[in-house]
Amino acid sequence: MTRATTTRSLALATAAVFALNGTVISAWISRLPATKARLDADPRTIGLTLLMTGLGSLVAMPWVGPLAARYGSRRVEVVAALVSGSMLVLLAVTPTAVATGAALFVFGAAYGAWDVAMNVQGSHVDRAAGRDFMPRYHACWSVGAFAGAGIGALAASLGLPLVVHFGLAAVLAVVPTLLIAGRWWDDDREDHPEPAHRPDGTRRRRLITRALVLLGVITLCGTFLEGSAADWVALYMSGDRAQPDAIAALGYSLWAVAMAASRFAGTSVIGRIGRVRAVRFGGLFAGLGVVGVLALPGLPGIALGLVLWGAGVALVFPAAMSAGGEQPGRSADGIATVATIGYGGFLLGPPLIGLLAHEIGLGTALWVLAPLGVAIALLAPVVAPPRSPEGTSTQARSGTGPGWTPMQ
């Protein structure tokens, strides 16, 4: 098998795991109404319960980097997928909101570990191939999420019991993931993990560096824009813009489709204009999109804004993951750190918009998102690939990325 064929196979296997990961979370989200009814919980209780998923992810993610560096993302992936699937089934039968919250904490921790592990493998494959496939991996996650949500809607319409739906979803997502991770994923362990102390007695490098902080900030801006769109676009359209609920739902769908399309095109775009320019333009488009949604008149203006918003923000998170994975000698740590900071945007951004909207109105509160697009454009240079000793980008040297190990 040639190196090009091997990296192509690894890229396809990684993309498949991203898609399967998307089906798991959407299976849970799609049946939230049934879960709420089963627990007979009020909105406040459900909100606090759901918060446990994000908290579990944030607690687990920082630990995944060292584990993946030492044991490889494959082993982390296998354990995380098994726990995620088990917790998904358990969530169908938890008797109280407290028990559900506890299960969600473990589910969030396992799901977060799964997320980091697949990004670590994706970064490893990209460096081996000398290309940025990361946007396509994340686009495949979106496809998996759409498919999982569709299956969830069908299960709800058929009145399928939660334990049956979640059991089937767990088996159909976890078993293929185990097969892929066990057979087709490459060994991406870091060959020479840095010891706690160097021979001269000095301590090892800090976990948090200036480069990782800046990557975390640009990721936070991107996830703040993503999470706010997911949680508030439909409500803004139905409230401030007085659109029917069906049109409001289609508005968010348009945003999500634009994001997925941009991510599928992202590998080619980055190959043509470079990662920094792609992110810079993306940030500006996202900022303009927010302005369009809030200021342009009529549905055509809103639609144009949603397309720019979704397509523009699409490449920020994948590009930051790629850059985090290119930190010298600490690929897994870099991705875990950036992912942890980034997921803080998903967790904290939408509630902050809600608090602000309570004081000044949703339409006014959403204006705080536009400057985030400008911030992304200004911070874009932090996602630049590292330079080789010859002065060329390591991503430009196809098939010679660091850490490449041929499949056995």
C-alpha positions as a printed Julia matrix, in Angstrom:
408×3 Matrix{Float64}:
   0.0    0.0    0.0
   1.46   3.38  -1.0
   1.81   6.19   1.49
  -0.78   8.3   -0.38
  -3.27   5.41  -0.33
  -2.59   4.8    3.34
  -3.15   8.42   4.35
  -6.33   8.53   2.24
  -7.63   5.44   4.03
  -6.74   6.89   7.41
  -8.46  10.16   6.54
 -11.63   8.34   5.49
 -11.58   6.23   8.65
 -11.18   9.35  10.8
 -14.01  11.1    8.96
 -16.26   8.09   9.58
 -15.56   8.24  13.33
 -16.42  11.95  13.36
 -19.75  11.14  11.69
 -20.5    8.35  14.15
 -19.67  10.66  17.04
 -22.23  13.15  15.71
 -24.98  10.53  15.67
 -24.51   9.78  19.39
 -25.02  13.31  20.68
 -27.91  14.02  18.29
 -29.67  10.82  19.41
 -29.71  12.2   22.94
 -30.66  15.76  21.97
 -33.42  14.68  19.6
 -35.28  12.9   22.43
 -35.02  15.65  25.05
 -38.79  16.25  24.97
 -39.42  12.59  25.79
 -36.79  12.68  28.52
 -38.36  15.8   30.03
 -41.76  14.12  30.03
 -40.36  10.89  31.51
 -38.74  12.78  34.4
 -41.7   15.17  34.77
 -39.15  17.97  35.14
 -39.66  21.72  34.77
 -37.5   23.78  32.36
 -35.2   25.04  35.15
 -34.47  21.5   36.33
 -33.83  20.29  32.79
 -31.5   23.24  32.17
 -29.43  22.5   35.26
 -29.38  18.81  34.4
 -28.15  19.45  30.87
 -25.37  21.65  32.22
 -23.75  18.49  33.61
 -22.86  17.32  30.09
 -20.7   20.36  29.46
 -19.14  20.22  32.9
 -18.2   16.58  32.39
 -16.54  17.41  29.08
 -14.59  20.32  30.53
 -13.34  18.19  33.45
 -12.21  15.29  31.22
 -10.71  17.07  28.23
  -7.47  18.33  29.83
  -6.59  14.76  30.86
  -7.09  13.29  27.39
  -3.99  14.93  25.91
  -1.46  13.24  28.2
  -3.31   9.92  27.93
  -3.39  10.06  24.12
   0.28  11.04  23.98
   1.25   8.11  26.18
  -1.13   5.37  25.01
  -2.32   6.64  21.62
  -5.68   8.09  20.63
  -6.85   4.62  19.58
  -7.01   3.29  23.14
  -8.59   6.48  24.45
 -11.14   6.28  21.66
 -12.11   2.69  22.41
 -12.69   3.36  26.11
 -14.48   6.66  25.5
 -16.8    5.16  22.88
 -17.73   2.24  25.12
 -18.5    4.51  28.07
 -20.43   6.97  25.88
 -22.6    4.22  24.47
 -23.24   2.7   27.89
 -24.21   6.07  29.37
 -26.52   6.8   26.44
 -28.48   3.62  27.2
 -28.46   4.42  30.93
 -29.97   7.86  30.2
 -33.11   6.12  28.96
 -33.84   4.62  32.39
 -32.43   6.99  35.04
 -35.24   7.41  37.59
 -34.7   11.02  38.71
 -33.27  14.31  37.46
 -30.38  13.95  39.91
 -29.51  10.49  38.57
 -29.84  11.8   35.03
 -27.46  14.66  35.85
 -24.9   12.22  37.26
 -25.17  10.03  34.16
 -24.85  13.11  31.94
 -21.67  14.15  33.75
 -20.07  10.77  32.95
 -21.54  10.86  29.43
 -20.11  14.34  28.88
 -16.69  13.29  30.16
 -16.59  10.24  27.87
 -17.98  12.15  24.91
 -15.42  14.92  25.44
 -12.62  12.33  25.55
 -13.96  10.78  22.33
 -14.0   14.22  20.72
 -10.41  15.06  21.67
  -9.12  11.61  20.68
 -10.59  11.78  17.18
  -9.15  15.27  16.71
  -5.73  14.01  17.82
  -5.91  11.24  15.21
  -7.17  13.69  12.6
  -4.25  16.03  13.26
  -1.82  13.12  13.03
  -3.25  12.04   9.66
  -3.21  15.6    8.34
   0.46  16.04   9.23
   1.22  12.73   7.55
  -0.68  13.74   4.41
   0.55  17.33   4.38
  -3.04  18.58   3.96
  -5.74  20.15   6.12
  -8.51  17.54   6.12
  -9.72  18.75   9.52
 -12.57  20.89   8.09
 -13.93  17.85   6.25
 -13.78  15.75   9.4
 -15.91  18.32  11.18
 -18.26  18.5    8.19
 -18.75  14.74   8.52
 -19.61  15.27  12.17
 -22.38  17.63  11.01
 -23.66  15.01   8.58
 -23.73  12.44  11.37
 -25.55  14.86  13.64
 -28.16  15.56  10.94
 -28.64  11.82  10.38
 -28.92  11.12  14.1
 -31.46  13.91  14.54
 -33.5   12.58  11.63
 -33.5    9.09  13.1
 -34.49  10.58  16.44
 -37.42  12.42  14.86
 -38.54   9.18  13.22
 -38.21   7.29  16.52
 -40.28   9.94  18.28
 -42.98   9.86  15.61
 -43.2    6.07  15.92
 -43.35   6.28  19.71
 -40.22   4.13  20.03
 -39.26   3.69  23.7
 -36.17   5.61  24.71
 -34.31   2.5   25.81
 -34.84   0.9   22.38
 -33.85   4.03  20.46
 -30.79   4.76  22.59
 -29.76   1.11  22.6
 -29.86   0.93  18.81
 -28.07   4.28  18.48
 -25.32   3.14  20.85
 -24.74  -0.14  19.02
 -24.83   1.42  15.54
 -22.35   4.14  16.54
 -20.03   2.41  18.99
 -19.46  -0.94  17.24
 -18.26   0.61  13.94
 -16.12   3.06  15.91
 -14.41   0.2   17.74
 -13.78  -1.61  14.46
 -12.34   1.51  12.82
 -10.2    2.52  15.78
  -8.94  -1.01  16.28
  -8.13  -1.82  12.69
  -7.68   1.3   10.59
  -6.46   4.02  12.91
  -2.73   4.71  13.0
  -0.55   4.63  16.11
  -0.11   8.29  17.01
   1.65   7.93  20.35
   4.31  10.56  20.87
   7.58   8.65  20.76
   9.5   10.78  23.21
   7.17  12.23  25.84
   8.99  14.91  27.79
   9.93  13.79  31.33
   8.86  15.72  34.4
  12.41  17.06  34.73
  15.15  17.45  32.14
  18.64  15.99  32.77
  19.88  19.41  33.9
  17.22  19.47  36.63
  15.0   22.12  35.07
  11.29  21.49  34.85
   9.56  20.56  31.59
   7.76  23.1   29.46
   4.58  24.68  30.73
   1.32  23.07  29.7
  -0.16  26.46  28.83
   1.9   28.57  26.45
   1.26  31.91  24.8
   0.57  30.16  21.49
  -2.02  27.84  23.06
  -3.68  30.73  24.9
  -4.07  32.66  21.64
  -5.39  29.54  19.91
  -7.8   29.1   22.78
  -9.01  32.7   22.44
  -9.69  32.42  18.7
 -11.44  29.09  19.31
 -13.51  30.67  22.07
 -14.62  33.42  19.67
 -15.62  30.82  17.09
 -17.5   28.55  19.48
 -19.25  31.56  21.03
 -20.53  32.42  17.54
 -21.5   28.8   16.84
 -23.26  28.15  20.11
 -25.15  31.44  20.01
 -26.44  30.68  16.53
 -27.59  27.2   17.56
 -29.44  28.45  20.63
 -30.74  31.88  19.65
 -31.23  32.25  15.86
 -34.61  30.52  15.77
 -35.81  32.41  18.85
 -34.65  35.72  17.38
 -36.42  35.07  14.09
 -39.69  34.02  15.72
 -39.59  36.83  18.31
 -37.86  39.98  17.13
 -38.51  39.31  13.44
 -42.04  37.88  13.96
 -41.5   34.92  11.63
 -43.56  31.72  11.91
 -41.95  28.93  13.93
 -41.47  26.82  10.81
 -39.57  29.62   9.07
 -37.5   30.22  12.2
 -36.52  26.55  12.3
 -35.58  26.68   8.62
 -33.43  29.71   9.38
 -31.23  27.74  11.74
 -31.16  24.86   9.24
 -29.9   27.27   6.56
 -27.13  28.4    8.92
 -26.15  24.79   9.68
 -26.13  23.76   6.02
 -23.94  26.75   5.15
 -21.51  25.71   7.89
 -21.36  22.09   6.7
 -20.87  23.13   3.07
 -18.08  25.52   4.05
 -16.33  22.78   5.99
 -16.53  20.34   3.1
 -14.97  23.01   0.87
 -12.51  24.05   3.57
  -9.71  21.65   2.66
  -9.63  22.97  -0.9
  -9.96  26.58   0.21
  -7.07  26.25   2.67
  -5.01  24.51   0.01
  -5.52  27.47  -2.32
  -5.22  30.52  -0.06
  -3.68  29.14   3.12
  -5.07  28.53   6.57
  -4.5   32.06   7.89
  -6.3   33.8    5.02
  -9.14  31.28   5.13
  -9.71  31.98   8.83
  -9.28  35.73   8.4
 -11.88  35.9    5.63
 -14.09  33.53   7.61
 -14.04  35.79  10.65
 -14.94  38.84   8.55
 -17.74  36.96   6.79
 -19.1   35.73  10.13
 -19.12  39.26  11.55
 -20.82  40.61   8.43
 -23.31  37.74   8.62
 -24.32  38.68  12.17
 -24.8   42.29  11.04
 -26.87  41.09   8.09
 -29.15  38.95  10.25
 -29.75  41.84  12.63
 -29.9   44.77  10.23
 -30.92  43.72   6.72
 -34.64  43.91   5.98
 -36.89  40.97   5.09
 -36.26  37.27   4.78
 -33.75  37.56   1.91
 -31.55  39.8    4.08
 -31.78  37.41   7.03
 -31.01  34.44   4.77
 -27.92  36.16   3.33
 -26.71  36.97   6.82
 -27.23  33.4    8.03
 -25.27  31.99   5.09
 -22.35  34.35   5.71
 -22.46  33.67   9.45
 -22.47  29.88   9.09
 -19.98  29.68   6.25
 -17.65  32.2    7.86
 -17.35  30.66  11.3
 -17.12  27.12   9.94
 -13.33  26.91   9.58
 -12.31  28.51  12.87
 -12.64  25.47  15.14
 -11.08  22.96  12.69
  -8.2   25.34  11.93
  -7.51  25.83  15.64
  -7.53  22.05  16.15
  -4.99  21.67  13.35
  -2.77  24.38  14.79
  -3.04  22.9   18.28
  -1.91  19.55  16.92
   1.17  21.15  15.37
   2.66  22.27  18.69
   6.21  20.82  18.69
   6.4   17.59  20.66
   2.97  18.0   22.26
   0.31  17.4   19.63
  -2.19  15.68  21.91
  -1.72  18.2   24.73
  -2.17  21.07  22.29
  -5.44  19.74  20.93
  -6.79  18.92  24.39
  -5.96  22.4   25.69
  -7.48  24.21  22.72
 -10.56  21.97  22.77
 -11.12  22.59  26.48
 -10.98  26.36  26.07
 -13.12  26.17  22.95
 -15.84  24.11  24.56
 -16.05  26.79  27.21
 -17.48  28.98  24.46
 -20.18  26.42  23.69
 -21.0   26.11  27.39
 -20.87  29.74  28.51
 -21.66  31.75  25.38
 -25.38  31.07  24.9
 -26.28  31.57  28.6
 -24.41  34.89  28.61
 -26.42  36.02  25.6
 -29.56  34.96  27.46
 -28.63  37.0   30.52
 -27.86  40.03  28.39
 -31.07  39.57  26.4
 -33.04  39.63  29.64
 -31.72  43.15  30.29
 -31.64  44.75  26.84
 -33.57  42.41  24.52
 -32.36  39.57  22.31
 -32.04  41.64  19.14
 -29.72  44.08  20.88
 -27.8   41.41  22.8
 -26.84  39.57  19.61
 -24.9   42.61  18.41
 -22.07  41.63  20.76
 -21.34  38.74  18.39
 -20.29  40.92  15.45
 -17.0   42.11  17.03
 -16.06  38.46  17.62
 -15.77  38.05  13.85
 -13.34  40.98  13.76
 -11.37  39.44  16.63
 -11.08  36.17  14.69
  -9.76  38.05  11.66
  -7.16  39.85  13.78
  -6.08  36.64  15.55
  -5.94  34.56  12.34
  -2.1   34.44  12.2
  -2.06  32.21  15.32
  -3.39  29.28  13.24
  -0.46  29.41  10.81
   1.3   26.06  10.28
   4.81  25.88  11.75
   7.8   26.6    9.55
  10.35  23.98   8.62
  14.06  24.72   8.91
  14.02  25.5    5.19
  11.41  28.19   5.84
   8.45  26.45   4.22
   5.2   25.44   5.86
   5.23  21.86   7.12
   1.73  21.44   5.74
   3.03  22.1    2.26
   5.31  19.07   2.3
   2.85  16.4    1.28
   3.28  13.09   3.04
   6.19  14.15   5.21
   4.45  15.51   8.25
   5.99  14.87  11.68
   5.02  11.77  13.56
   4.22   9.68  10.48
   4.19   5.96  11.13
   3.17   3.59   8.28
   0.28   1.26   9.05
   1.3   -2.24   9.97
